[in-house]
Amino acid sequence: MINEITGWSEMKSLKLSRLLVVGLFFLLVVIVFTAPIIAEWFSVISVGRGIIKGNVKIPVTVMIYICDAFAFGAVWALNRLLANISRDEVFTEQNTLSLRIISWCCVFVGITFIVFSLWRFEFLFAAFFAMFLGLVMRVLKNVFEKAVEIKSENDYTI
């Protein structure tokens, strides 16, 4: 009903999602080239402390590169998932694998933030959110996995 009123369709939503994924990919590329600048900015504005004292520019630069690598993996998997959905291939093992990749990328980013919270405790907040997102993606992966199993059983029944 709302779709009829707004003129918004499933295909438009999917196209917007794919466009946002492409935009995120380009943002990640920009971050690769500006990581030292971002780290310098962070070292100037951050007031928090951690167990390890001293300049945080190098550790934050390393953290940005590590997180960016995992983000590229997650964006690649998300793009593959959306491509499959656009071909009406929803409950497939490939989509389950994509969700698994995304969830592990989030978990590894969370672990990275935990390690770098040794320099700044505020990274623990980011670690919590990354780990929580990884858990949510893991639950979605489990739902998809079960749906693939049910779909497979139904395909063999007919």
NUDREN-256992 format. One line per field, with one value per atom (N, C-alpha, C, O): residue number from 1; residue in three letters; atom name; x, y, z. Coordinates in nm, 2 decimals. Layout:
residues N
n = [NUM,...]
res = [Ala,...]
atom = [CA,...]
px = [X,...]
py = [Y,...]
pz = [Z,...]
END
This chain:
residues 158
n = [1,1,1,1,2,2,2,2,3,3,3,3,4,4,4,4,5,5,5,5,6,6,6,6,7,7,7,7,8,8,8,8,9,9,9,9,10,10,10,10,11,11,11,11,12,12,12,12,13,13,13,13,14,14,14,14,15,15,15,15,16,16,16,16,17,17,17,17,18,18,18,18,19,19,19,19,20,20,20,20,21,21,21,21,22,22,22,22,23,23,23,23,24,24,24,24,25,25,25,25,26,26,26,26,27,27,27,27,28,28,28,28,29,29,29,29,30,30,30,30,31,31,31,31,32,32,32,32,33,33,33,33,34,34,34,34,35,35,35,35,36,36,36,36,37,37,37,37,38,38,38,38,39,39,39,39,40,40,40,40,41,41,41,41,42,42,42,42,43,43,43,43,44,44,44,44,45,45,45,45,46,46,46,46,47,47,47,47,48,48,48,48,49,49,49,49,50,50,50,50,51,51,51,51,52,52,52,52,53,53,53,53,54,54,54,54,55,55,55,55,56,56,56,56,57,57,57,57,58,58,58,58,59,59,59,59,60,60,60,60,61,61,61,61,62,62,62,62,63,63,63,63,64,64,64,64,65,65,65,65,66,66,66,66,67,67,67,67,68,68,68,68,69,69,69,69,70,70,70,70,71,71,71,71,72,72,72,72,73,73,73,73,74,74,74,74,75,75,75,75,76,76,76,76,77,77,77,77,78,78,78,78,79,79,79,79,80,80,80,80,81,81,81,81,82,82,82,82,83,83,83,83,84,84,84,84,85,85,85,85,86,86,86,86,87,87,87,87,88,88,88,88,89,89,89,89,90,90,90,90,91,91,91,91,92,92,92,92,93,93,93,93,94,94,94,94,95,95,95,95,96,96,96,96,97,97,97,97,98,98,98,98,99,99,99,99,100,100,100,100,101,101,101,101,102,102,102,102,103,103,103,103,104,104,104,104,105,105,105,105,106,106,106,106,107,107,107,107,108,108,108,108,109,109,109,109,110,110,110,110,111,111,111,111,112,112,112,112,113,113,113,113,114,114,114,114,115,115,115,115,116,116,116,116,117,117,117,117,118,118,118,118,119,119,119,119,120,120,120,120,121,121,121,121,122,122,122,122,123,123,123,123,124,124,124,124,125,125,125,125,126,126,126,126,127,127,127,127,128,128,128,128,129,129,129,129,130,130,130,130,131,131,131,131,132,132,132,132,133,133,133,133,134,134,134,134,135,135,135,135,136,136,136,136,137,137,137,137,138,138,138,138,139,139,139,139,140,140,140,140,141,141,141,141,142,142,142,142,143,143,143,143,144,144,144,144,145,145,145,145,146,146,146,146,147,147,147,147,148,148,148,148,149,149,149,149,150,150,150,150,151,151,151,151,152,152,152,152,153,153,153,153,154,154,154,154,155,155,155,155,156,156,156,156,157,157,157,157,158,158,158,158]
res = [Met,Met,Met,Met,Ile,Ile,Ile,Ile,Asn,Asn,Asn,Asn,Glu,Glu,Glu,Glu,Ile,Ile,Ile,Ile,Thr,Thr,Thr,Thr,Gly,Gly,Gly,Gly,Trp,Trp,Trp,Trp,Ser,Ser,Ser,Ser,Glu,Glu,Glu,Glu,Met,Met,Met,Met,Lys,Lys,Lys,Lys,Ser,Ser,Ser,Ser,Leu,Leu,Leu,Leu,Lys,Lys,Lys,Lys,Leu,Leu,Leu,Leu,Ser,Ser,Ser,Ser,Arg,Arg,Arg,Arg,Leu,Leu,Leu,Leu,Leu,Leu,Leu,Leu,Val,Val,Val,Val,Val,Val,Val,Val,Gly,Gly,Gly,Gly,Leu,Leu,Leu,Leu,Phe,Phe,Phe,Phe,Phe,Phe,Phe,Phe,Leu,Leu,Leu,Leu,Leu,Leu,Leu,Leu,Val,Val,Val,Val,Val,Val,Val,Val,Ile,Ile,Ile,Ile,Val,Val,Val,Val,Phe,Phe,Phe,Phe,Thr,Thr,Thr,Thr,Ala,Ala,Ala,Ala,Pro,Pro,Pro,Pro,Ile,Ile,Ile,Ile,Ile,Ile,Ile,Ile,Ala,Ala,Ala,Ala,Glu,Glu,Glu,Glu,Trp,Trp,Trp,Trp,Phe,Phe,Phe,Phe,Ser,Ser,Ser,Ser,Val,Val,Val,Val,Ile,Ile,Ile,Ile,Ser,Ser,Ser,Ser,Val,Val,Val,Val,Gly,Gly,Gly,Gly,Arg,Arg,Arg,Arg,Gly,Gly,Gly,Gly,Ile,Ile,Ile,Ile,Ile,Ile,Ile,Ile,Lys,Lys,Lys,Lys,Gly,Gly,Gly,Gly,Asn,Asn,Asn,Asn,Val,Val,Val,Val,Lys,Lys,Lys,Lys,Ile,Ile,Ile,Ile,Pro,Pro,Pro,Pro,Val,Val,Val,Val,Thr,Thr,Thr,Thr,Val,Val,Val,Val,Met,Met,Met,Met,Ile,Ile,Ile,Ile,Tyr,Tyr,Tyr,Tyr,Ile,Ile,Ile,Ile,Cys,Cys,Cys,Cys,Asp,Asp,Asp,Asp,Ala,Ala,Ala,Ala,Phe,Phe,Phe,Phe,Ala,Ala,Ala,Ala,Phe,Phe,Phe,Phe,Gly,Gly,Gly,Gly,Ala,Ala,Ala,Ala,Val,Val,Val,Val,Trp,Trp,Trp,Trp,Ala,Ala,Ala,Ala,Leu,Leu,Leu,Leu,Asn,Asn,Asn,Asn,Arg,Arg,Arg,Arg,Leu,Leu,Leu,Leu,Leu,Leu,Leu,Leu,Ala,Ala,Ala,Ala,Asn,Asn,Asn,Asn,Ile,Ile,Ile,Ile,Ser,Ser,Ser,Ser,Arg,Arg,Arg,Arg,Asp,Asp,Asp,Asp,Glu,Glu,Glu,Glu,Val,Val,Val,Val,Phe,Phe,Phe,Phe,Thr,Thr,Thr,Thr,Glu,Glu,Glu,Glu,Gln,Gln,Gln,Gln,Asn,Asn,Asn,Asn,Thr,Thr,Thr,Thr,Leu,Leu,Leu,Leu,Ser,Ser,Ser,Ser,Leu,Leu,Leu,Leu,Arg,Arg,Arg,Arg,Ile,Ile,Ile,Ile,Ile,Ile,Ile,Ile,Ser,Ser,Ser,Ser,Trp,Trp,Trp,Trp,Cys,Cys,Cys,Cys,Cys,Cys,Cys,Cys,Val,Val,Val,Val,Phe,Phe,Phe,Phe,Val,Val,Val,Val,Gly,Gly,Gly,Gly,Ile,Ile,Ile,Ile,Thr,Thr,Thr,Thr,Phe,Phe,Phe,Phe,Ile,Ile,Ile,Ile,Val,Val,Val,Val,Phe,Phe,Phe,Phe,Ser,Ser,Ser,Ser,Leu,Leu,Leu,Leu,Trp,Trp,Trp,Trp,Arg,Arg,Arg,Arg,Phe,Phe,Phe,Phe,Glu,Glu,Glu,Glu,Phe,Phe,Phe,Phe,Leu,Leu,Leu,Leu,Phe,Phe,Phe,Phe,Ala,Ala,Ala,Ala,Ala,Ala,Ala,Ala,Phe,Phe,Phe,Phe,Phe,Phe,Phe,Phe,Ala,Ala,Ala,Ala,Met,Met,Met,Met,Phe,Phe,Phe,Phe,Leu,Leu,Leu,Leu,Gly,Gly,Gly,Gly,Leu,Leu,Leu,Leu,Val,Val,Val,Val,Met,Met,Met,Met,Arg,Arg,Arg,Arg,Val,Val,Val,Val,Leu,Leu,Leu,Leu,Lys,Lys,Lys,Lys,Asn,Asn,Asn,Asn,Val,Val,Val,Val,Phe,Phe,Phe,Phe,Glu,Glu,Glu,Glu,Lys,Lys,Lys,Lys,Ala,Ala,Ala,Ala,Val,Val,Val,Val,Glu,Glu,Glu,Glu,Ile,Ile,Ile,Ile,Lys,Lys,Lys,Lys,Ser,Ser,Ser,Ser,Glu,Glu,Glu,Glu,Asn,Asn,Asn,Asn,Asp,Asp,Asp,Asp,Tyr,Tyr,Tyr,Tyr,Thr,Thr,Thr,Thr,Ile,Ile,Ile,Ile]
atom = [N,CA,C,O,N,CA,C,O,N,CA,C,O,N,CA,C,O,N,CA,C,O,N,CA,C,O,N,CA,C,O,N,CA,C,O,N,CA,C,O,N,CA,C,O,N,CA,C,O,N,CA,C,O,N,CA,C,O,N,CA,C,O,N,CA,C,O,N,CA,C,O,N,CA,C,O,N,CA,C,O,N,CA,C,O,N,CA,C,O,N,CA,C,O,N,CA,C,O,N,CA,C,O,N,CA,C,O,N,CA,C,O,N,CA,C,O,N,CA,C,O,N,CA,C,O,N,CA,C,O,N,CA,C,O,N,CA,C,O,N,CA,C,O,N,CA,C,O,N,CA,C,O,N,CA,C,O,N,CA,C,O,N,CA,C,O,N,CA,C,O,N,CA,C,O,N,CA,C,O,N,CA,C,O,N,CA,C,O,N,CA,C,O,N,CA,C,O,N,CA,C,O,N,CA,C,O,N,CA,C,O,N,CA,C,O,N,CA,C,O,N,CA,C,O,N,CA,C,O,N,CA,C,O,N,CA,C,O,N,CA,C,O,N,CA,C,O,N,CA,C,O,N,CA,C,O,N,CA,C,O,N,CA,C,O,N,CA,C,O,N,CA,C,O,N,CA,C,O,N,CA,C,O,N,CA,C,O,N,CA,C,O,N,CA,C,O,N,CA,C,O,N,CA,C,O,N,CA,C,O,N,CA,C,O,N,CA,C,O,N,CA,C,O,N,CA,C,O,N,CA,C,O,N,CA,C,O,N,CA,C,O,N,CA,C,O,N,CA,C,O,N,CA,C,O,N,CA,C,O,N,CA,C,O,N,CA,C,O,N,CA,C,O,N,CA,C,O,N,CA,C,O,N,CA,C,O,N,CA,C,O,N,CA,C,O,N,CA,C,O,N,CA,C,O,N,CA,C,O,N,CA,C,O,N,CA,C,O,N,CA,C,O,N,CA,C,O,N,CA,C,O,N,CA,C,O,N,CA,C,O,N,CA,C,O,N,CA,C,O,N,CA,C,O,N,CA,C,O,N,CA,C,O,N,CA,C,O,N,CA,C,O,N,CA,C,O,N,CA,C,O,N,CA,C,O,N,CA,C,O,N,CA,C,O,N,CA,C,O,N,CA,C,O,N,CA,C,O,N,CA,C,O,N,CA,C,O,N,CA,C,O,N,CA,C,O,N,CA,C,O,N,CA,C,O,N,CA,C,O,N,CA,C,O,N,CA,C,O,N,CA,C,O,N,CA,C,O,N,CA,C,O,N,CA,C,O,N,CA,C,O,N,CA,C,O,N,CA,C,O,N,CA,C,O,N,CA,C,O,N,CA,C,O,N,CA,C,O,N,CA,C,O,N,CA,C,O,N,CA,C,O,N,CA,C,O,N,CA,C,O,N,CA,C,O,N,CA,C,O,N,CA,C,O,N,CA,C,O,N,CA,C,O,N,CA,C,O,N,CA,C,O,N,CA,C,O,N,CA,C,O,N,CA,C,O,N,CA,C,O,N,CA,C,O,N,CA,C,O,N,CA,C,O,N,CA,C,O,N,CA,C,O,N,CA,C,O,N,CA,C,O,N,CA,C,O,N,CA,C,O]
px = [0.08,0.00,0.09,0.07,0.19,0.27,0.35,0.38,0.40,0.47,0.39,0.45,0.26,0.17,0.16,0.16,0.16,0.14,0.27,0.27,0.38,0.51,0.58,0.66,0.53,0.59,0.73,0.80,0.75,0.88,0.86,0.76,0.94,0.93,1.04,1.14,1.03,1.13,1.26,1.37,1.24,1.36,1.43,1.55,1.35,1.42,1.50,1.61,1.44,1.51,1.64,1.74,1.63,1.75,1.86,1.98,1.82,1.91,1.97,2.09,1.89,1.95,2.05,2.16,2.02,2.11,2.25,2.35,2.24,2.36,2.44,2.56,2.37,2.43,2.50,2.62,2.44,2.50,2.63,2.72,2.62,2.74,2.85,2.97,2.82,2.93,2.99,3.11,2.90,2.95,3.03,3.13,3.00,3.08,3.21,3.31,3.21,3.34,3.43,3.55,3.38,3.47,3.51,3.62,3.43,3.46,3.58,3.67,3.57,3.68,3.81,3.92,3.80,3.92,3.98,4.10,3.90,3.94,4.01,4.11,3.95,4.01,4.15,4.24,4.17,4.30,4.41,4.52,4.37,4.47,4.48,4.57,4.38,4.38,4.40,4.38,4.43,4.44,4.54,4.51,4.66,4.75,4.70,4.72,4.62,4.56,4.45,4.44,4.37,4.27,4.33,4.28,4.44,4.50,4.56,4.56,4.62,4.68,4.57,4.58,4.46,4.34,4.29,4.27,4.28,4.23,4.33,4.29,4.46,4.56,4.55,4.58,4.51,4.50,4.37,4.38,4.26,4.14,4.11,4.03,4.17,4.14,4.20,4.31,4.12,4.16,4.17,4.22,4.11,4.11,4.25,4.34,4.26,4.39,4.37,4.25,4.47,4.47,4.58,4.65,4.60,4.71,4.85,4.94,4.86,4.98,4.98,4.88,5.08,5.08,5.16,5.23,5.15,5.23,5.15,5.02,5.22,5.15,5.07,5.12,4.95,4.86,4.85,4.78,4.93,4.92,4.95,4.87,5.06,5.09,5.00,4.95,4.96,4.87,4.73,4.67,4.68,4.55,4.56,4.47,4.67,4.69,4.68,4.62,4.75,4.75,4.61,4.56,4.54,4.41,4.31,4.23,4.33,4.24,4.27,4.17,4.39,4.42,4.37,4.31,4.38,4.33,4.17,4.12,4.11,3.96,3.91,3.81,3.99,3.95,3.96,3.87,4.06,4.07,3.95,3.89,3.91,3.79,3.66,3.57,3.66,3.54,3.53,3.42,3.65,3.65,3.59,3.51,3.63,3.57,3.42,3.35,3.38,3.23,3.16,3.05,3.21,3.14,3.14,3.04,3.25,3.25,3.14,3.06,3.13,3.03,2.89,2.80,2.87,2.74,2.70,2.58,2.79,2.76,2.72,2.63,2.79,2.76,2.62,2.54,2.59,2.46,2.35,2.25,2.37,2.27,2.26,2.15,2.37,2.36,2.28,2.20,2.30,2.22,2.07,1.99,2.04,1.90,1.84,1.72,1.91,1.86,1.83,1.75,1.89,1.87,1.76,1.74,1.69,1.59,1.65,1.58,1.78,1.85,1.86,1.97,1.76,1.76,1.82,1.92,1.75,1.79,1.88,1.84,2.01,2.11,2.23,2.24,2.31,2.43,2.53,2.60,2.53,2.62,2.58,2.67,2.45,2.41,2.44,2.48,2.43,2.47,2.61,2.66,2.69,2.84,2.87,2.96,2.80,2.82,2.79,2.86,2.68,2.64,2.75,2.78,2.80,2.90,3.03,3.09,3.07,3.18,3.16,3.25,3.05,3.02,3.02,3.08,2.97,2.96,3.11,3.14,3.19,3.33,3.41,3.49,3.38,3.45,3.42,3.51,3.29,3.25,3.32,3.36,3.32,3.39,3.53,3.59,3.60,3.75,3.77,3.87,3.68,3.69,3.68,3.75,3.58,3.56,3.69,3.73,3.75,3.87,3.98,4.06,3.99,4.09,4.07,4.17,3.95,3.92,3.95,4.00,3.93,3.97,4.12,4.16,4.19,4.34,4.38,4.47,4.33,4.37,4.31,4.34,4.22,4.17,4.28,4.27,4.39,4.51,4.56,4.62,4.55,4.59,4.49,4.52,4.36,4.25,4.13,4.08,4.09,3.98,3.85,3.76,3.83,3.70,3.68,3.57,3.79,3.77,3.69,3.64,3.68,3.59,3.45,3.38,3.40,3.27,3.25,3.15,3.34,3.34,3.35,3.28,3.43,3.44,3.31,3.27,3.24,3.10,3.01,2.94,3.00,2.91,2.95,2.86,3.08,3.12,3.09,3.04,3.11,3.08,2.93,2.89,2.85,2.71,2.66,2.57,2.71,2.67,2.71,2.64,2.83,2.87,2.78,2.75,2.73,2.63,2.50,2.44,2.45,2.33,2.34,2.25,2.46,2.48,2.49,2.44,2.54,2.55,2.42,2.39,2.33,2.19,2.12,2.05,2.14,2.08,2.13,2.06,2.26,2.32,2.26,2.23,2.23,2.17,2.03,1.98,1.96,1.82,1.82,1.75,1.92,1.93,1.97,1.92,2.06,2.10,1.99,1.97,1.90,1.78,1.68,1.62,1.67,1.58,1.63,1.55,1.76,1.82,1.79,1.76,1.80,1.78,1.63,1.60,1.54,1.40,1.36,1.29,1.42,1.40,1.45,1.38,1.56,1.62,1.53,1.51,1.48,1.39,1.26,1.21,1.21,1.09,1.11,1.02,1.23,1.26,1.26,1.22,1.32,1.32,1.19,1.17,1.10,0.97,0.88,0.80,0.89,0.80,0.84,0.78]
py = [-0.12,0.00,0.13,0.22,0.13,0.25,0.26,0.37,0.15,0.15,0.21,0.28,0.19,0.24,0.39,0.47,0.44,0.58,0.66,0.76,0.60,0.67,0.65,0.72,0.55,0.51,0.44,0.42,0.40,0.33,0.18,0.12,0.11,-0.03,-0.11,-0.05,-0.24,-0.33,-0.31,-0.31,-0.29,-0.28,-0.14,-0.14,-0.04,0.09,0.08,0.14,0.01,-0.01,-0.08,-0.05,-0.19,-0.27,-0.19,-0.19,-0.11,-0.02,0.08,0.11,0.14,0.23,0.17,0.22,0.05,-0.03,-0.05,-0.04,-0.09,-0.12,0.01,0.01,0.12,0.25,0.29,0.34,0.27,0.30,0.21,0.26,0.09,0.00,0.05,0.05,0.09,0.15,0.28,0.30,0.36,0.48,0.45,0.51,0.35,0.30,0.25,0.27,0.18,0.13,0.25,0.24,0.35,0.47,0.54,0.59,0.54,0.60,0.53,0.58,0.39,0.31,0.33,0.33,0.36,0.39,0.52,0.53,0.62,0.75,0.73,0.80,0.65,0.63,0.57,0.60,0.48,0.42,0.53,0.52,0.63,0.73,0.84,0.92,0.85,0.96,0.91,0.99,0.78,0.73,0.80,0.83,0.84,0.92,1.05,1.10,1.11,1.25,1.23,1.31,1.12,1.09,1.06,1.11,0.99,0.95,1.07,1.09,1.16,1.29,1.37,1.42,1.38,1.46,1.39,1.47,1.26,1.19,1.22,1.24,1.21,1.23,1.37,1.39,1.47,1.60,1.62,1.69,1.56,1.59,1.49,1.52,1.37,1.28,1.32,1.36,1.30,1.33,1.21,1.21,1.10,0.98,0.92,0.96,0.83,0.76,0.61,0.56,0.54,0.40,0.35,0.43,0.22,0.16,0.20,0.23,0.21,0.25,0.40,0.45,0.46,0.61,0.65,0.57,0.77,0.82,0.86,0.86,0.89,0.93,0.82,0.70,0.85,0.75,0.75,0.67,0.84,0.85,0.72,0.68,0.66,0.53,0.42,0.35,0.40,0.29,0.31,0.22,0.43,0.46,0.44,0.39,0.48,0.46,0.31,0.27,0.23,0.08,0.03,-0.05,0.08,0.03,0.07,-0.02,0.19,0.23,0.13,0.09,0.10,0.01,-0.13,-0.19,-0.18,-0.31,-0.31,-0.40,-0.21,-0.21,-0.19,-0.24,-0.11,-0.08,-0.21,-0.23,-0.29,-0.42,-0.51,-0.57,-0.52,-0.60,-0.53,-0.60,-0.40,-0.33,-0.36,-0.38,-0.37,-0.40,-0.54,-0.57,-0.63,-0.77,-0.77,-0.84,-0.70,-0.69,-0.63,-0.68,-0.52,-0.45,-0.54,-0.54,-0.61,-0.71,-0.81,-0.84,-0.87,-0.97,-0.92,-0.98,-0.79,-0.73,-0.70,-0.72,-0.66,-0.64,-0.77,-0.77,-0.88,-1.01,-1.05,-1.11,-1.03,-1.06,-0.98,-1.04,-0.85,-0.77,-0.81,-0.81,-0.85,-0.90,-1.02,-1.04,-1.11,-1.24,-1.21,-1.27,-1.12,-1.08,-1.02,-1.05,-0.94,-0.88,-0.98,-0.95,-1.09,-1.20,-1.30,-1.41,-1.26,-1.34,-1.47,-1.57,-1.47,-1.58,-1.54,-1.49,-1.57,-1.52,-1.62,-1.60,-1.73,-1.83,-1.93,-2.05,-1.89,-1.98,-1.99,-1.91,-2.09,-2.11,-2.00,-1.96,-1.94,-1.83,-1.71,-1.64,-1.68,-1.57,-1.60,-1.51,-1.72,-1.76,-1.74,-1.69,-1.77,-1.75,-1.60,-1.55,-1.52,-1.37,-1.32,-1.23,-1.36,-1.31,-1.36,-1.29,-1.48,-1.53,-1.44,-1.41,-1.41,-1.32,-1.19,-1.14,-1.13,-1.00,-1.01,-0.92,-1.11,-1.13,-1.14,-1.08,-1.22,-1.24,-1.11,-1.08,-1.03,-0.91,-0.81,-0.74,-0.81,-0.72,-0.77,-0.68,-0.90,-0.95,-0.91,-0.87,-0.93,-0.90,-0.75,-0.71,-0.67,-0.52,-0.49,-0.41,-0.56,-0.55,-0.59,-0.52,-0.70,-0.74,-0.64,-0.61,-0.59,-0.48,-0.36,-0.31,-0.32,-0.21,-0.24,-0.15,-0.36,-0.40,-0.39,-0.34,-0.44,-0.43,-0.28,-0.25,-0.20,-0.06,0.02,0.14,-0.04,0.03,0.04,0.11,-0.03,-0.02,0.13,0.18,0.19,0.33,0.43,0.54,0.40,0.49,0.40,0.32,0.42,0.34,0.36,0.27,0.47,0.50,0.40,0.38,0.33,0.23,0.11,0.03,0.09,-0.01,0.00,-0.09,0.13,0.15,0.11,0.04,0.14,0.10,-0.05,-0.11,-0.11,-0.26,-0.32,-0.42,-0.26,-0.32,-0.31,-0.41,-0.20,-0.19,-0.28,-0.34,-0.29,-0.38,-0.53,-0.61,-0.57,-0.70,-0.73,-0.84,-0.63,-0.65,-0.66,-0.75,-0.58,-0.59,-0.73,-0.79,-0.78,-0.91,-1.02,-1.12,-1.00,-1.10,-1.09,-1.20,-0.98,-0.96,-1.03,-1.10,-1.00,-1.07,-1.22,-1.29,-1.26,-1.41,-1.47,-1.58,-1.40,-1.45,-1.45,-1.55,-1.35,-1.34,-1.46,-1.52,-1.48,-1.60,-1.73,-1.81,-1.75,-1.87,-1.88,-1.99,-1.77,-1.77,-1.81,-1.89,-1.75,-1.78,-1.93,-1.99,-1.97,-2.11,-2.21,-2.31,-2.18,-2.26,-2.25,-2.35,-2.13,-2.11,-2.19,-2.24,-2.19,-2.26,-2.41,-2.48,-2.46,-2.60,-2.63,-2.74,-2.55,-2.57,-2.57,-2.65,-2.47,-2.46,-2.58,-2.63,-2.63,-2.75,-2.87,-2.95,-2.88,-3.00,-2.98,-3.08,-2.86,-2.84,-2.87,-2.92,-2.83,-2.85,-3.00,-3.05,-3.08,-3.23,-3.30,-3.40,-3.23,-3.29,-3.29,-3.38,-3.18,-3.16,-3.25,-3.24]
pz = [0.00,0.00,0.00,-0.08,0.09,0.10,-0.03,-0.08,-0.09,-0.21,-0.32,-0.41,-0.33,-0.43,-0.41,-0.51,-0.29,-0.26,-0.30,-0.36,-0.25,-0.27,-0.41,-0.45,-0.48,-0.61,-0.59,-0.68,-0.47,-0.44,-0.46,-0.41,-0.53,-0.56,-0.50,-0.46,-0.51,-0.46,-0.54,-0.49,-0.67,-0.76,-0.74,-0.74,-0.71,-0.68,-0.55,-0.54,-0.45,-0.32,-0.34,-0.28,-0.42,-0.45,-0.53,-0.50,-0.62,-0.69,-0.60,-0.61,-0.51,-0.41,-0.33,-0.30,-0.28,-0.20,-0.27,-0.21,-0.40,-0.47,-0.50,-0.50,-0.52,-0.54,-0.41,-0.41,-0.29,-0.17,-0.14,-0.08,-0.18,-0.17,-0.25,-0.21,-0.38,-0.46,-0.40,-0.40,-0.34,-0.28,-0.16,-0.13,-0.08,0.03,-0.01,0.05,-0.13,-0.18,-0.21,-0.17,-0.28,-0.31,-0.18,-0.18,-0.08,0.05,0.11,0.17,0.10,0.16,0.08,0.14,-0.05,-0.13,-0.08,-0.07,-0.06,-0.01,0.12,0.15,0.21,0.34,0.33,0.41,0.23,0.22,0.19,0.25,0.11,0.08,0.18,0.18,0.27,0.37,0.51,0.61,0.53,0.66,0.75,0.87,0.70,0.79,0.83,0.94,0.74,0.77,0.88,0.97,0.86,0.96,1.10,1.20,1.10,1.22,1.29,1.41,1.21,1.27,1.33,1.44,1.26,1.31,1.44,1.54,1.44,1.56,1.68,1.79,1.65,1.76,1.82,1.94,1.74,1.79,1.87,1.98,1.83,1.90,2.01,2.10,2.01,2.12,2.25,2.26,2.35,2.49,2.58,2.69,2.53,2.61,2.63,2.56,2.72,2.74,2.74,2.74,2.73,2.74,2.82,2.89,2.82,2.90,2.84,2.91,2.70,2.64,2.61,2.55,2.66,2.65,2.52,2.46,2.49,2.37,2.26,2.26,2.15,2.02,1.96,1.96,1.92,1.87,1.71,1.66,1.65,1.51,1.43,1.35,1.46,1.40,1.43,1.34,1.56,1.59,1.52,1.47,1.52,1.46,1.31,1.25,1.25,1.10,1.07,0.98,1.15,1.13,1.15,1.07,1.25,1.28,1.16,1.12,1.11,0.99,0.88,0.81,0.85,0.73,0.76,0.67,0.88,0.91,0.90,0.83,0.96,0.95,0.81,0.77,0.73,0.59,0.51,0.42,0.54,0.46,0.49,0.40,0.62,0.65,0.59,0.55,0.59,0.53,0.38,0.33,0.31,0.17,0.15,0.06,0.24,0.23,0.25,0.18,0.35,0.38,0.27,0.23,0.21,0.10,-0.02,-0.09,-0.05,-0.16,-0.14,-0.23,-0.02,0.01,0.00,-0.05,0.05,0.04,-0.10,-0.14,-0.19,-0.33,-0.39,-0.48,-0.36,-0.42,-0.37,-0.45,-0.25,-0.20,-0.27,-0.31,-0.29,-0.36,-0.50,-0.56,-0.57,-0.71,-0.72,-0.81,-0.62,-0.62,-0.60,-0.67,-0.51,-0.48,-0.61,-0.64,-0.68,-0.80,-0.91,-1.00,-0.90,-1.00,-0.94,-0.99,-0.83,-0.76,-0.71,-0.70,-0.67,-0.61,-0.46,-0.42,-0.38,-0.24,-0.14,-0.08,-0.13,-0.03,-0.10,-0.13,-0.11,-0.17,-0.08,0.02,-0.10,-0.02,-0.04,0.06,-0.16,-0.18,-0.10,-0.05,-0.08,0.00,0.15,0.22,0.19,0.33,0.35,0.45,0.25,0.26,0.27,0.34,0.19,0.19,0.33,0.38,0.39,0.52,0.63,0.72,0.61,0.70,0.69,0.79,0.57,0.54,0.61,0.68,0.59,0.65,0.80,0.87,0.86,1.01,1.06,1.16,0.99,1.04,1.02,1.11,0.92,0.90,1.01,1.07,1.05,1.16,1.29,1.37,1.32,1.44,1.44,1.54,1.33,1.32,1.34,1.40,1.29,1.31,1.46,1.52,1.53,1.67,1.75,1.84,1.71,1.78,1.75,1.85,1.63,1.61,1.70,1.75,1.71,1.80,1.95,2.02,1.99,2.13,2.14,2.25,2.05,2.06,2.07,2.15,1.98,1.98,2.09,2.10,2.17,2.29,2.39,2.49,2.37,2.46,2.45,2.55,2.34,2.32,2.36,2.41,2.32,2.36,2.40,2.32,2.52,2.57,2.49,2.49,2.43,2.35,2.24,2.19,2.20,2.09,2.14,2.06,2.27,2.33,2.29,2.26,2.27,2.23,2.09,2.05,2.00,1.86,1.85,1.77,1.94,1.94,1.97,1.91,2.07,2.11,1.99,1.96,1.92,1.81,1.69,1.63,1.67,1.56,1.59,1.51,1.72,1.76,1.76,1.72,1.80,1.80,1.66,1.63,1.56,1.42,1.37,1.29,1.41,1.37,1.42,1.35,1.54,1.60,1.52,1.50,1.49,1.42,1.28,1.24,1.22,1.08,1.10,1.01,1.21,1.23,1.24,1.19,1.32,1.33,1.20,1.16,1.12,0.98,0.90,0.82,0.91,0.84,0.88,0.79,1.01,1.05,1.00,0.97,0.99,0.94,0.79,0.74,0.72,0.57,0.56,0.47,0.64,0.63,0.65,0.57,0.74,0.77,0.65,0.61,0.60,0.48,0.36,0.29,0.34,0.23,0.24,0.15,0.37,0.40,0.37,0.31,0.42,0.39,0.25,0.20,0.18,0.03,-0.04,-0.13,0.00,-0.07,-0.05,-0.14,0.08,0.10,0.02,-0.03,0.01,-0.07,-0.21,-0.28,-0.26,-0.41,-0.44,-0.54,-0.34,-0.36,-0.34,-0.40,-0.27,-0.24,-0.36,-0.39,-0.44,-0.55,-0.67,-0.77]
END
